[in-house]
């Protein structure tokens, strides 16, 4: 059951050249504060379907980072609402879901010497094939006119759309 799972992170404790890195946290989800609620409602309305206060594994700063990431993805996926919605739901559940230990395993924690704070440097993510295939299929034909490329050319990094698959 969902009660058997908990958070692997909460908050941001480090900033690398390419990303913000989360603080390790091995505990239950926390109530979303007033400042973070509008961002969570905007992108993750399914979190509000359960009665009572909304509890997540993300704080307001993580929600702001998520907002920036989703806006970036939306810029080239907006032509396909199903692809965009699948990706947004994945980002919401991955970033803030109260059951992270069900699908995320922390592999490496490092210490920021300057701040004295630990941060997560490496994780493994476990996602079922049906979900991976469905999300991939909903996005594989999305064309981005501004770049003249398929969206997967950008989403799949070095592999590009031609060598991309649901697992890479």
Secondary structure, 3 states (H helix, E strand, C coil): CHHHCCCCEEEEEEECCCCEEEEECCCCCEECCHHHHHHHHHHCHHHHCCCCCCEECCCHHHHHHHHHHHHHHHHHHCCCHHHHHHHHHHHHHHHHCCCHHHCEEEEEEEEECCCCEEEEEEEEECCCHHHHHHHHHHHCCCEECCCCEEHHHHHCHHHCHHHCCCCC
